[in-house]
Amino acid sequence: PSNLLRWNFQHLPLLGRYQFQMRHMLAKGKDGKYLNTEAAAEANARIQAGYLLWGSAILAAQNGTFTGGGSRNYKENRERTNATGWQEYSYKTDDGRFISLNRLDPIFMPFFIAADVYEAIQNFYRYNEDMPEDVERQYTELAMGVITSLTKNITSKFYTKNIIETASLAFGGEIM
């Protein structure tokens, strides 16, 4: 799991270059040249791939191509599944079928995170016409959507489910 998370952090737009290994790959000497040109080229390629990956993920979320984790209310998710065949973290085909892609890490994690954030914002607009004028509140809503998305996405993976369930058993169900 740590390798998958590291891969995703290395491909984050703007922030990926500050990841530990990426900083070393992009290190420059006193002369201003890269210490290892091949490693720097690879790091720059990862950064550019991250822009493409996250840009595609945001566009796919806006188009409704990928689904997020759904509601925290399991009854809503069950009703949606029964009515339309909806599945969490899946690809929606042109004919309305849903194909589960939950185990296609690490490349598809940005798609699912973007879908979760988009769903969170759409849920906000369902009850409000406009975003509040207070800029701080806008950023808080977006940040909470990202945190919720990361939590739902990471805890839905087969390799973290047992860890989360054990922590939930030990500390109570409200920890997540």
Beta strands, then each sheet from edge to edge (+ up, - down):
strand 1: 90-92
strand 2: 98-100
sheet 1: 1+ 2-
end
